[in-house]
Amino acid sequence: MNVLGIETSCDETGVALYDSAAGLRAHAVYSQIALHAEYGGVVPELASRDHVRKLLPLIRQTLGEAGLSTRDVDGIAYTAGPGLVGALLVGAGVARSLAWALDVPAIAVHHMEGHLLAPLMDDAEQRAALHAGRQPEPFVALLVSGGHTQLVAVDGIGRYRLLGETLDDAAGEAFDKTAKLMGLPYPGGPQLAAQAEHGRPGAFRFSRPMTDRPGLEFSFSGLKTQVLLAWRESDQSDATRADIARGFEDAVVDTLAIKCARALEATGFRRLVVSGGVGANRRLRARLQQLAAERGAVVGFPPPVLCTDNGAMIAFAGALRLAAGQREDLGVHVTPRWDMASLPAVG
């Protein structure tokens, strides 16, 4: 089954062609970073308009790279939420229109389920088992991005239990805001991580929020305030900026690792899956690999290029649900706020 995946939940237009037998055939992502840079953040109306401009050319490009045409598409998957309502409607409208014109089924995909399942797509053995109708071994998922920081117990596809989430800023949001406080350009998160590579470990030490008490919730707003105070009281040199960035990154990485260890212990699961934009962070990957080795567990990540928003994860999640017989009606429906626990199970 060839499934066309469409992702337009925020400021990246993603398209992919996924073959349930051969895996990912082609994918393309157009980022709107340059468009929103002068505003210091995403402008929803501009994001929607740019999706309108870029989506159809990206679909043609992706099909061309896969060596296929629209006649070869067997189903269409699209992000229906959570996300910006205008941006979601662009993708949903195009997806439903194509599905109707091609007389193929369409499926609405939860954006975070796409992230959660993305690491499984890169494992040929796991992918084959899923398409054969077998459920994956239960695992803990850390979904860590600009909009979400969640720990989820995955008992099967569509069987999700929220273990803990952020009470304020998501980890990626904290990276971006902290970078902005220190004068780094938009988008700040990757810029801050690059600065941290040159910082001295231990030169600045910030708290590991909410790790001094039981539980799996997160909070990063206070950490951001600590950085602001340290920056204001410093000489604000390039070297100091790098040292503070390193201290901040270490605090976030340690916090995420501590909570992941607790989640594995609480569930008894031996597998951890990490996805979302912050999942591409080099230091976080190394720390969680160390954690897994210490606990005799296994940790999986998608390739860095598939950590951020992309059509491949949507196509993959959609292919699993389409294979299970799930379909959408002809209406164009999106859900900007969507609880992942409400999704129907697969199998």
One Martini backbone bead per residue (centre of mass of N, CA, C, O) as a GRO file, in nm:
protein
  347
    1MET     BB    1   0.092   0.039   0.026
    2ASN     BB    2   0.044   0.370  -0.083
    3VAL     BB    3   0.120   0.654   0.126
    4LEU     BB    4   0.013   0.977   0.165
    5GLY     BB    5   0.175   1.239   0.345
    6ILE     BB    6   0.040   1.516   0.554
    7GLU     BB    7   0.201   1.817   0.697
    8THR     BB    8   0.029   2.121   0.876
    9SER     BB    9   0.039   2.220   1.193
   10CYS     BB   10   0.245   2.470   1.131
   11ASP     BB   11   0.575   2.561   0.987
   12GLU     BB   12   0.561   2.278   0.821
   13THR     BB   13   0.590   2.122   0.507
   14GLY     BB   14   0.482   1.781   0.469
   15VAL     BB   15   0.592   1.509   0.251
   16ALA     BB   16   0.500   1.158   0.175
   17LEU     BB   17   0.606   0.822   0.067
   18TYR     BB   18   0.457   0.515   0.175
   19ASP     BB   19   0.558   0.170   0.189
   20SER     BB   20   0.455  -0.118   0.345
   21ALA     BB   21   0.692  -0.290   0.207
   22ALA     BB   22   0.953  -0.069   0.159
   23GLY     BB   23   0.884   0.202   0.277
   24LEU     BB   24   1.041   0.485   0.235
   25ARG     BB   25   1.047   0.667  -0.071
   26ALA     BB   26   0.963   0.978   0.004
   27HIS     BB   27   1.064   1.320   0.110
   28ALA     BB   28   0.941   1.653   0.220
   29VAL     BB   29   1.056   1.978   0.354
   30TYR     BB   30   0.912   2.294   0.444
   31SER     BB   31   1.045   2.580   0.587
   32GLN     BB   32   0.938   2.894   0.770
   33ILE     BB   33   1.167   3.047   0.914
   34ALA     BB   34   1.214   3.303   0.738
   35LEU     BB   35   0.923   3.415   0.757
   36HIS     BB   36   0.926   3.434   1.098
   37ALA     BB   37   1.188   3.575   1.202
   38GLU     BB   38   1.093   3.885   1.225
   39TYR     BB   39   0.878   3.789   1.468
   40GLY     BB   40   0.992   3.551   1.666
   41GLY     BB   41   0.752   3.375   1.532
   42VAL     BB   42   0.455   3.230   1.472
   43VAL     BB   43   0.225   3.315   1.210
   44PRO     BB   44  -0.064   3.173   1.136
   45GLU     BB   45  -0.152   3.310   0.867
   46LEU     BB   46   0.120   3.274   0.720
   47ALA     BB   47   0.132   2.971   0.742
   48SER     BB   48  -0.120   2.902   0.578
   49ARG     BB   49  -0.038   3.043   0.311
   50ASP     BB   50   0.223   2.872   0.267
   51HIS     BB   51   0.086   2.600   0.242
   52VAL     BB   52  -0.070   2.669  -0.014
   53ARG     BB   53   0.189   2.717  -0.190
   54LYS     BB   54   0.359   2.432  -0.119
   55LEU     BB   55   0.200   2.159  -0.126
   56LEU     BB   56   0.164   2.075  -0.427
   57PRO     BB   57   0.463   2.086  -0.512
   58LEU     BB   58   0.550   1.868  -0.301
   59ILE     BB   59   0.383   1.638  -0.411
   60ARG     BB   60   0.511   1.629  -0.691
   61GLN     BB   61   0.802   1.588  -0.592
   62THR     BB   62   0.762   1.323  -0.431
   63LEU     BB   63   0.650   1.149  -0.658
   64GLY     BB   64   0.894   1.186  -0.845
   65GLU     BB   65   1.110   1.061  -0.651
   66ALA     BB   66   0.941   0.779  -0.645
   67GLY     BB   67   0.823   0.717  -0.940
   68LEU     BB   68   0.527   0.841  -0.922
   69SER     BB   69   0.177   0.867  -0.920
   70THR     BB   70  -0.145   0.919  -0.834
   71ARG     BB   71  -0.226   0.622  -0.930
   72ASP     BB   72  -0.036   0.489  -0.686
   73VAL     BB   73  -0.233   0.580  -0.474
   74ASP     BB   74  -0.402   0.420  -0.182
   75GLY     BB   75  -0.356   0.661   0.033
   76ILE     BB   76  -0.441   0.919   0.287
   77ALA     BB   77  -0.252   1.118   0.515
   78TYR     BB   78  -0.338   1.350   0.789
   79THR     BB   79  -0.318   1.621   0.981
   80ALA     BB   80  -0.573   1.701   1.249
   81GLY     BB   81  -0.386   1.702   1.508
   82PRO     BB   82  -0.247   1.911   1.669
   83GLY     BB   83  -0.287   2.277   1.610
   84LEU     BB   84  -0.329   2.499   1.366
   85VAL     BB   85  -0.621   2.547   1.221
   86GLY     BB   86  -0.541   2.665   0.942
   87ALA     BB   87  -0.316   2.465   0.875
   88LEU     BB   88  -0.484   2.206   0.897
   89LEU     BB   89  -0.696   2.278   0.674
   90VAL     BB   90  -0.511   2.264   0.436
   91GLY     BB   91  -0.433   1.963   0.453
   92ALA     BB   92  -0.721   1.845   0.473
   93GLY     BB   93  -0.834   1.960   0.208
   94VAL     BB   94  -0.633   1.828   0.016
   95ALA     BB   95  -0.666   1.533   0.106
   96ARG     BB   96  -0.972   1.502   0.054
   97SER     BB   97  -0.968   1.583  -0.243
   98LEU     BB   98  -0.776   1.361  -0.343
   99ALA     BB   99  -0.933   1.118  -0.241
  100TRP     BB  100  -1.185   1.174  -0.409
  101ALA     BB  101  -1.051   1.188  -0.694
  102LEU     BB  102  -0.902   0.887  -0.650
  103ASP     BB  103  -1.062   0.684  -0.479
  104VAL     BB  104  -0.945   0.700  -0.176
  105PRO     BB  105  -0.849   0.667   0.130
  106ALA     BB  106  -0.873   0.842   0.447
  107ILE     BB  107  -0.663   0.969   0.729
  108ALA     BB  108  -0.655   1.082   1.048
  109VAL     BB  109  -0.377   1.228   1.227
  110HIS     BB  110  -0.191   1.232   1.504
  111HIS     BB  111   0.082   1.409   1.559
  112MET     BB  112   0.197   1.250   1.814
  113GLU     BB  113   0.174   0.969   1.692
  114GLY     BB  114   0.377   1.017   1.476
  115HIS     BB  115   0.616   1.060   1.664
  116LEU     BB  116   0.592   0.795   1.831
  117LEU     BB  117   0.629   0.601   1.560
  118ALA     BB  118   0.886   0.687   1.399
  119PRO     BB  119   1.110   0.488   1.514
  120LEU     BB  120   0.974   0.225   1.384
  121MET     BB  121   1.025   0.287   1.075
  122ASP     BB  122   1.355   0.223   1.093
  123ASP     BB  123   1.254  -0.077   1.162
  124ALA     BB  124   1.215  -0.346   0.972
  125GLU     BB  125   1.111  -0.558   1.174
  126GLN     BB  126   0.895  -0.385   1.310
  127ARG     BB  127   0.742  -0.305   1.054
  128ALA     BB  128   0.659  -0.591   0.966
  129ALA     BB  129   0.500  -0.661   1.221
  130LEU     BB  130   0.287  -0.438   1.200
  131HIS     BB  131   0.184  -0.524   0.907
  132ALA     BB  132   0.106  -0.818   1.037
  133GLY     BB  133  -0.051  -0.729   1.324
  134ARG     BB  134   0.166  -0.674   1.534
  135GLN     BB  135   0.255  -0.580   1.833
  136PRO     BB  136   0.444  -0.403   2.019
  137GLU     BB  137   0.647  -0.363   2.249
  138PRO     BB  138   0.623  -0.220   2.523
  139PHE     BB  139   0.653   0.144   2.585
  140VAL     BB  140   0.832   0.437   2.635
  141ALA     BB  141   0.745   0.777   2.562
  142LEU     BB  142   0.932   1.060   2.448
  143LEU     BB  143   0.782   1.377   2.397
  144VAL     BB  144   1.000   1.631   2.248
  145SER     BB  145   0.921   1.975   2.201
  146GLY     BB  146   0.790   2.289   2.142
  147GLY     BB  147   0.480   2.181   2.244
  148HIS     BB  148   0.600   1.909   2.389
  149THR     BB  149   0.602   1.720   2.713
  150GLN     BB  150   0.601   1.361   2.726
  151LEU     BB  151   0.486   1.067   2.898
  152VAL     BB  152   0.428   0.741   2.747
  153ALA     BB  153   0.232   0.457   2.758
  154VAL     BB  154   0.278   0.175   2.535
  155ASP     BB  155   0.058  -0.103   2.472
  156GLY     BB  156  -0.025   0.005   2.182
  157ILE     BB  157  -0.184   0.084   1.909
  158GLY     BB  158  -0.390   0.323   2.062
  159ARG     BB  159  -0.251   0.256   2.359
  160TYR     BB  160  -0.256   0.526   2.582
  161ARG     BB  161  -0.059   0.658   2.867
  162LEU     BB  162  -0.039   0.923   3.066
  163LEU     BB  163   0.228   1.004   3.291
  164GLY     BB  164   0.348   1.291   3.183
  165GLU     BB  165   0.380   1.657   3.193
  166THR     BB  166   0.384   1.975   3.133
  167LEU     BB  167   0.296   2.275   3.323
  168ASP     BB  168   0.428   2.455   3.087
  169ASP     BB  169   0.690   2.448   2.933
  170ALA     BB  170   0.840   2.321   2.688
  171ALA     BB  171   1.148   2.229   2.608
  172GLY     BB  172   1.166   2.373   2.332
  173GLU     BB  173   1.052   2.642   2.433
  174ALA     BB  174   1.278   2.693   2.639
  175PHE     BB  175   1.503   2.709   2.437
  176ASP     BB  176   1.393   2.949   2.272
  177LYS     BB  177   1.356   3.155   2.507
  178THR     BB  178   1.646   3.149   2.615
  179ALA     BB  179   1.782   3.243   2.357
  180LYS     BB  180   1.638   3.516   2.341
  181LEU     BB  181   1.750   3.631   2.612
  182MET     BB  182   2.059   3.604   2.469
  183GLY     BB  183   2.029   3.701   2.152
  184LEU     BB  184   1.928   3.480   1.974
  185PRO     BB  185   1.822   3.363   1.693
  186TYR     BB  186   1.579   3.261   1.490
  187PRO     BB  187   1.573   2.966   1.604
  188GLY     BB  188   1.699   2.911   1.925
  189GLY     BB  189   1.754   2.615   1.999
  190PRO     BB  190   1.987   2.538   1.797
  191GLN     BB  191   2.167   2.777   1.886
  192LEU     BB  192   2.205   2.690   2.181
  193ALA     BB  193   2.327   2.410   2.125
  194ALA     BB  194   2.574   2.524   1.976
  195GLN     BB  195   2.685   2.685   2.215
  196ALA     BB  196   2.713   2.440   2.418
  197GLU     BB  197   2.960   2.308   2.272
  198HIS     BB  198   3.153   2.561   2.402
  199GLY     BB  199   3.097   2.494   2.686
  200ARG     BB  200   3.145   2.465   3.030
  201PRO     BB  201   3.127   2.230   3.247
  202GLY     BB  202   2.994   2.380   3.548
  203ALA     BB  203   2.997   2.695   3.530
  204PHE     BB  204   2.684   2.638   3.523
  205ARG     BB  205   2.420   2.570   3.768
  206PHE     BB  206   2.109   2.426   3.743
  207SER     BB  207   1.819   2.318   3.802
  208ARG     BB  208   1.613   2.018   3.846
  209PRO     BB  209   1.303   2.014   3.780
  210MET     BB  210   1.107   1.807   3.983
  211THR     BB  211   1.336   1.589   4.110
  212ASP     BB  212   1.271   1.630   4.442
  213ARG     BB  213   1.014   1.460   4.354
  214PRO     BB  214   0.764   1.291   4.286
  215GLY     BB  215   0.713   1.205   3.955
  216LEU     BB  216   0.629   1.302   3.583
  217GLU     BB  217   0.656   1.595   3.581
  218PHE     BB  218   0.701   1.920   3.430
  219SER     BB  219   0.931   2.219   3.455
  220PHE     BB  220   1.076   2.526   3.278
  221SER     BB  221   1.030   2.826   3.373
  222GLY     BB  222   1.236   2.852   3.609
  223LEU     BB  223   1.490   2.796   3.444
  224LYS     BB  224   1.464   3.044   3.265
  225THR     BB  225   1.495   3.249   3.498
  226GLN     BB  226   1.780   3.168   3.587
  227VAL     BB  227   1.915   3.248   3.323
  228LEU     BB  228   1.841   3.544   3.320
  229LEU     BB  229   1.992   3.620   3.580
  230ALA     BB  230   2.273   3.523   3.492
  231TRP     BB  231   2.294   3.707   3.239
  232ARG     BB  232   2.258   3.988   3.377
  233GLU     BB  233   2.518   3.928   3.583
  234SER     BB  234   2.698   3.923   3.349
  235ASP     BB  235   2.924   4.004   3.078
  236GLN     BB  236   2.802   3.895   2.796
  237SER     BB  237   2.974   3.703   2.660
  238ASP     BB  238   3.041   3.449   2.453
  239ALA     BB  239   3.152   3.256   2.669
  240THR     BB  240   2.915   3.288   2.868
  241ARG     BB  241   2.692   3.199   2.682
  242ALA     BB  242   2.803   2.910   2.649
  243ASP     BB  243   2.797   2.832   2.950
  244ILE     BB  244   2.493   2.874   2.992
  245ALA     BB  245   2.396   2.684   2.774
  246ARG     BB  246   2.521   2.433   2.902
  247GLY     BB  247   2.371   2.448   3.172
  248PHE     BB  248   2.088   2.429   3.052
  249GLU     BB  249   2.113   2.166   2.890
  250ASP     BB  250   2.191   1.986   3.128
  251ALA     BB  251   1.929   2.028   3.287
  252VAL     BB  252   1.734   1.914   3.078
  253VAL     BB  253   1.863   1.638   3.032
  254ASP     BB  254   1.855   1.539   3.325
  255THR     BB  255   1.551   1.563   3.364
  256LEU     BB  256   1.464   1.368   3.140
  257ALA     BB  257   1.624   1.121   3.242
  258ILE     BB  258   1.498   1.092   3.522
  259LYS     BB  259   1.203   1.053   3.417
  260CYS     BB  260   1.259   0.805   3.242
  261ALA     BB  261   1.352   0.620   3.468
  262ARG     BB  262   1.084   0.630   3.623
  263ALA     BB  263   0.903   0.520   3.397
  264LEU     BB  264   1.038   0.244   3.368
  265GLU     BB  265   0.991   0.160   3.661
  266ALA     BB  266   0.676   0.195   3.674
  267THR     BB  267   0.618  -0.009   3.419
  268GLY     BB  268   0.858  -0.229   3.339
  269PHE     BB  269   0.990  -0.139   3.096
  270ARG     BB  270   1.259  -0.193   2.825
  271ARG     BB  271   1.153   0.058   2.649
  272LEU     BB  272   1.269   0.350   2.464
  273VAL     BB  273   1.113   0.636   2.307
  274VAL     BB  274   1.230   0.910   2.094
  275SER     BB  275   1.067   1.227   2.014
  276GLY     BB  276   1.114   1.507   1.845
  277GLY     BB  277   1.304   1.784   1.813
  278VAL     BB  278   1.480   1.730   2.079
  279GLY     BB  279   1.568   1.435   1.985
  280ALA     BB  280   1.826   1.563   1.819
  281ASN     BB  281   1.991   1.597   2.060
  282ARG     BB  282   2.300   1.491   2.131
  283ARG     BB  283   2.307   1.485   2.448
  284LEU     BB  284   2.042   1.334   2.491
  285ARG     BB  285   2.114   1.076   2.343
  286ALA     BB  286   2.358   0.997   2.515
  287ARG     BB  287   2.213   0.988   2.791
  288LEU     BB  288   1.994   0.769   2.712
  289GLN     BB  289   2.192   0.549   2.630
  290GLN     BB  290   2.317   0.526   2.909
  291LEU     BB  291   2.061   0.458   3.063
  292ALA     BB  292   1.991   0.199   2.913
  293ALA     BB  293   2.254   0.045   2.978
  294GLU     BB  294   2.219   0.055   3.293
  295ARG     BB  295   1.914  -0.097   3.265
  296GLY     BB  296   1.883  -0.299   3.020
  297ALA     BB  297   1.789  -0.127   2.784
  298VAL     BB  298   1.607   0.030   2.510
  299VAL     BB  299   1.680   0.282   2.260
  300GLY     BB  300   1.487   0.502   2.037
  301PHE     BB  301   1.538   0.677   1.723
  302PRO     BB  302   1.506   0.888   1.494
  303PRO     BB  303   1.613   1.046   1.257
  304PRO     BB  304   1.683   1.372   1.275
  305VAL     BB  305   1.500   1.450   1.020
  306LEU     BB  306   1.240   1.299   1.188
  307CYS     BB  307   1.192   1.481   1.446
  308THR     BB  308   1.062   1.673   1.301
  309ASP     BB  309   0.832   1.780   1.114
  310ASN     BB  310   0.656   1.530   0.904
  311GLY     BB  311   0.521   1.313   0.656
  312ALA     BB  312   0.627   1.029   0.732
  313MET     BB  313   0.485   0.985   1.008
  314ILE     BB  314   0.198   1.012   0.887
  315ALA     BB  315   0.209   0.783   0.682
  316PHE     BB  316   0.271   0.555   0.881
  317ALA     BB  317   0.032   0.585   1.074
  318GLY     BB  318  -0.181   0.570   0.847
  319ALA     BB  319  -0.113   0.285   0.739
  320LEU     BB  320  -0.196   0.131   0.996
  321ARG     BB  321  -0.497   0.230   0.994
  322LEU     BB  322  -0.578   0.146   0.710
  323ALA     BB  323  -0.511  -0.161   0.749
  324ALA     BB  324  -0.746  -0.165   0.985
  325GLY     BB  325  -1.000   0.003   0.837
  326GLN     BB  326  -0.965   0.298   0.864
  327ARG     BB  327  -1.179   0.594   0.818
  328GLU     BB  328  -1.303   0.872   0.645
  329ASP     BB  329  -1.501   1.098   0.565
  330LEU     BB  330  -1.581   1.370   0.347
  331GLY     BB  331  -1.502   1.552   0.553
  332VAL     BB  332  -1.349   1.850   0.701
  333HIS     BB  333  -1.149   1.763   0.980
  334VAL     BB  334  -1.042   1.922   1.286
  335THR     BB  335  -0.814   1.911   1.597
  336PRO     BB  336  -0.641   2.132   1.778
  337ARG     BB  337  -0.756   1.966   2.031
  338TRP     BB  338  -0.602   1.642   2.115
  339ASP     BB  339  -0.649   1.344   2.269
  340MET     BB  340  -0.467   1.056   2.247
  341ALA     BB  341  -0.653   0.868   2.433
  342SER     BB  342  -0.901   0.878   2.209
  343LEU     BB  343  -0.789   0.674   2.037
  344PRO     BB  344  -0.808   0.412   1.848
  345ALA     BB  345  -0.740   0.099   1.822
  346VAL     BB  346  -0.502  -0.139   1.690
  347GLY     BB  347  -0.603  -0.471   1.703
   0.00000   0.00000   0.00000
